């Protein structure tokens, strides 16, 4: 199997290698840790929710970007 994996039955997708699957798991764990931190901060009285929501959106974008960097989908 190549580093990019083999073609999947789903157009534009590839079967992931064990290494890639492990990397995706790490990113997902990071996302869960970020979500947990956001929930803790939301319950605080002195938090600027506008900035917390910006942080949430950018964390979501960052974890999605990391997964795409690993999986290298062949579509937009």
Buried (B, 14 or more C-beta within 10 A) or exposed (E): EEEBBEEEEEEEBBBBBEEBEEBBEEBEEBBEEBBEBBEEBEEEEEEEEEEBEEBBEEBEEBBEEBBEEBBEEEEE
